Amino acid sequence: MRSHLCTRCGSCVGLSGGKIVFEDKTGKYLPKIISPIDDTLADTLWEACPGKQFNFPEFQKEFYPDAAHFHTFIGPYERIGIGYAADALVRHEGASGGIISAILIWLLKQQKIDGAVVLGMSKTEPWLTQAFIATTPEEVLQGAQSKYIISSTNDILPEIEAFNGKLAYVGLPAQIQSIRKLQRMKHPSVKNISYIFGPFYGNTLHFSSVNSFLKTHGEKDYHNITKLYFRYGEWPGNMRVELKSGRVIELKKFHANYLIPFHILRNSLYCTDLTNEFTDISGGDAWAPVYEERGKGFSMVISRSKKGDELLREMIDAGWLSFDQITEQEAIKMHSHGYDFKKRGGFIRIKFRKWMGKSVPDFGYEIKDFPVSRYLMEMIISSLFILMSTAMARWAVEQFSPKFIGGIFEKTRTIWKKSTHKIKRKDL
Ligand SMILES: Cc1cc2nc3c(=O)[nH]c(=O)nc-3n(C[C@H](O)[C@H](O)[C@H](O)COP(=O)(O)OP(=O)(O)OC[C@H]3O[C@@H](n4cnc5c(N)ncnc54)[C@H](O)[C@@H]3O)c2cc1C
């Protein structure tokens, strides 16, 4: 709880019966023990916590024993493809192709589930996220789109346990790792979960990113936010803030990415799971010029379990999803940047942390022996992350218009991506 290993998944808060809370959601967003915890509960929380330990190979064997394919970068899988929801509204409301929302709506309509755990924005504090159980297609869409601030979905484990019926669950990799740990423990809190879905995960940001975004637009108080979106409008969408005064502030998603190095949650740097490897179906953005030029929304879809693949087949046959299968190599090429960040950079950063004598996560596997050039590159990236997260750097960037900084950030990123292209693709 007190190290950078806390993923903020929310499991300890959810399982603690009110003894642990997140007390500072607009600050560090760390769990805090507010009344004594007995040894039995402490043992359960420790076992369910994905921050310190999650053994990838063991869980792969247990949950995907007959996976048709496996790749160290992608995890176990049946099929990979590019697709989108056939329903134009669902596609538009979704972060990319609306695939995850479409799957949840299909499952509700087929009565294969009675509810879906999704992440929406809080009704009482609309600047914060809040997990809830959606029981209608309208509610599923209220939870659509990616939220790029720290969100602790598993704090609603008690509601999941008390729910009368079958559930689908949507979460980020660490949240799902904790759910898988609880399933292995046969813990009652997860007995209602029948399907697990999740978005790819590059990183997430502290709430300070929203504050900073407001400040650069001359707004000082986040309490004035009435609506907050991270992927509003047509894919790839905009970060959009609506305020009590009626003012609306919008910035292209690619420009809003400038907030990442200044406000990234340090734990994102130690997460080595890009494609959400323990779901039934995972979905990411289909980042490629051929799709980006067309707008509208395209997802990369990975079915992992037999159950997930069967579901995908049913939806394609029923005309609910458009899906074009692609090869493993095409998939890796499309997200080579992300794989490099997670599967090389992640392990190098963990090594750096270990060298500094700090606690590190144990994922039960390690990718190593990268060229010296990759270590050097990581030194530069890690130093930049440290430098840019200082109060001084954050202040400095707030003196410029986000459109200007966002534009520079987008251009620098393109140049940097091109100049490091060879190092990154090498042996991917
Ligand atoms: C923090 C974050 C980082 C991401 N990084 C990448 C990346 O680097 N590369 C990439 O290709 N894709 C990334 N994605 C995934 C991408 O943004 C889309 O979510 C994905 O393509 C699925 O799109 P969709 O239209 O099918 O989903 P939708 O139909 O919009 O459904 C998304 C579902 O995810 C849930 N959800 C949204 N945000 C969160 C959250 N923070 N925690 C838990 N559940 C959530 C929603 O409640 C909803 O049910 C990221 C997503 C998130 C949330």
The ligand as an SDF file (V2000), in Angstrom:
LIG
                    3D

 53 58  0  0  0  0  0  0  0  0999 V2000
   -6.4530    3.4460  -18.8170 C   0  0  0  0  0  0  0  0  0  0  0  0
   -6.5320    2.9010  -20.2300 C   0  0  0  0  0  0  0  0  0  0  0  0
   -5.3810    2.8110  -21.0080 C   0  0  0  0  0  0  0  0  0  0  0  0
   -5.4690    2.2910  -22.3080 C   0  0  0  0  0  0  0  0  0  0  0  0
   -4.3250    2.1970  -23.0740 N   0  0  0  0  0  0  0  0  0  0  0  0
   -4.3940    1.6830  -24.3230 C   0  0  0  0  0  0  0  0  0  0  0  0
   -3.2320    1.5640  -25.1320 C   0  0  0  0  0  0  0  0  0  0  0  0
   -2.1300    1.9130  -24.7160 O   0  0  0  0  0  0  0  0  0  0  0  0
   -3.3570    1.0280  -26.3890 N   0  0  0  0  0  0  0  0  0  0  0  0
   -4.5670    0.6230  -26.8700 C   0  0  0  0  0  0  0  0  0  0  0  0
   -4.6260    0.1550  -28.0230 O   0  0  0  0  0  0  0  0  0  0  0  0
   -5.6840    0.7090  -26.1280 N   0  0  0  0  0  0  0  0  0  0  0  0
   -5.6210    1.2400  -24.8790 C   0  0  0  0  0  0  0  0  0  0  0  0
   -6.7560    1.3300  -24.1180 N   0  0  0  0  0  0  0  0  0  0  0  0
   -7.9990    0.7270  -24.6210 C   0  0  0  0  0  0  0  0  0  0  0  0
   -8.8270    1.6210  -25.5050 C   0  0  0  0  0  0  0  0  0  0  0  0
   -8.8120    2.9390  -25.0180 O   0  0  0  0  0  0  0  0  0  0  0  0
  -10.2800    1.1290  -25.5590 C   0  0  0  0  0  0  0  0  0  0  0  0
  -10.7730    1.0150  -24.2590 O   0  0  0  0  0  0  0  0  0  0  0  0
  -10.4040   -0.2120  -26.1860 C   0  0  0  0  0  0  0  0  0  0  0  0
   -9.9950   -0.0780  -27.5150 O   0  0  0  0  0  0  0  0  0  0  0  0
  -11.8320   -0.7620  -26.1230 C   0  0  0  0  0  0  0  0  0  0  0  0
  -12.6360    0.0540  -26.8830 O   0  0  0  0  0  0  0  0  0  0  0  0
  -14.1990   -0.2600  -27.0740 P   0  0  0  0  0  0  0  0  0  0  0  0
  -14.7610    0.8350  -27.9420 O   0  0  0  0  0  0  0  0  0  0  0  0
  -14.3870   -1.6700  -27.4630 O   0  0  0  0  0  0  0  0  0  0  0  0
  -14.6830   -0.1030  -25.5710 O   0  0  0  0  0  0  0  0  0  0  0  0
  -16.0250    0.5210  -24.9910 P   0  0  0  0  0  0  0  0  0  0  0  0
  -17.1960   -0.0620  -25.6970 O   0  0  0  0  0  0  0  0  0  0  0  0
  -15.8760    1.9970  -24.9160 O   0  0  0  0  0  0  0  0  0  0  0  0
  -15.9800   -0.1100  -23.5360 O   0  0  0  0  0  0  0  0  0  0  0  0
  -14.9190    0.1770  -22.6630 C   0  0  0  0  0  0  0  0  0  0  0  0
  -15.2030   -0.5650  -21.3800 C   0  0  0  0  0  0  0  0  0  0  0  0
  -14.0750   -0.4170  -20.5270 O   0  0  0  0  0  0  0  0  0  0  0  0
  -14.4900    0.0860  -19.2620 C   0  0  0  0  0  0  0  0  0  0  0  0
  -13.4510    1.0050  -18.7920 N   0  0  0  0  0  0  0  0  0  0  0  0
  -13.0820    2.1830  -19.3300 C   0  0  0  0  0  0  0  0  0  0  0  0
  -12.0770    2.7380  -18.6430 N   0  0  0  0  0  0  0  0  0  0  0  0
  -11.8120    1.8950  -17.6270 C   0  0  0  0  0  0  0  0  0  0  0  0
  -10.8830    1.9320  -16.5560 C   0  0  0  0  0  0  0  0  0  0  0  0
  -10.0300    2.9540  -16.3920 N   0  0  0  0  0  0  0  0  0  0  0  0
  -10.8920    0.9180  -15.6680 N   0  0  0  0  0  0  0  0  0  0  0  0
  -11.7620   -0.1300  -15.8060 C   0  0  0  0  0  0  0  0  0  0  0  0
  -12.6680   -0.2220  -16.8210 N   0  0  0  0  0  0  0  0  0  0  0  0
  -12.6870    0.7780  -17.7080 C   0  0  0  0  0  0  0  0  0  0  0  0
  -15.7840    0.8260  -19.5420 C   0  0  0  0  0  0  0  0  0  0  0  0
  -16.6110    0.8840  -18.3930 O   0  0  0  0  0  0  0  0  0  0  0  0
  -16.4100    0.0060  -20.6660 C   0  0  0  0  0  0  0  0  0  0  0  0
  -17.1870   -1.0300  -20.1840 O   0  0  0  0  0  0  0  0  0  0  0  0
   -6.7140    1.8700  -22.8170 C   0  0  0  0  0  0  0  0  0  0  0  0
   -7.8630    1.9740  -22.0210 C   0  0  0  0  0  0  0  0  0  0  0  0
   -7.7760    2.4660  -20.7440 C   0  0  0  0  0  0  0  0  0  0  0  0
   -9.0260    2.5560  -19.9000 C   0  0  0  0  0  0  0  0  0  0  0  0
  1  2  1  0
  2  3  1  0
  2 52  2  0
  3  4  2  0
  4  5  1  0
  4 50  1  0
  5  6  2  0
  6  7  1  0
  6 13  1  0
  7  8  2  0
  7  9  1  0
  9 10  1  0
 10 11  2  0
 10 12  1  0
 12 13  2  0
 13 14  1  0
 14 15  1  0
 14 50  1  0
 15 16  1  0
 16 17  1  0
 16 18  1  0
 18 19  1  0
 18 20  1  0
 20 21  1  0
 20 22  1  0
 22 23  1  0
 23 24  1  0
 24 25  2  0
 24 26  1  0
 24 27  1  0
 27 28  1  0
 28 29  2  0
 28 30  1  0
 28 31  1  0
 31 32  1  0
 32 33  1  0
 33 34  1  0
 33 48  1  0
 34 35  1  0
 35 36  1  0
 35 46  1  0
 36 37  1  0
 36 45  1  0
 37 38  2  0
 38 39  1  0
 39 40  1  0
 39 45  2  0
 40 41  1  0
 40 42  2  0
 42 43  1  0
 43 44  2  0
 44 45  1  0
 46 47  1  0
 46 48  1  0
 48 49  1  0
 50 51  2  0
 51 52  1  0
 52 53  1  0
M  END
$$$$
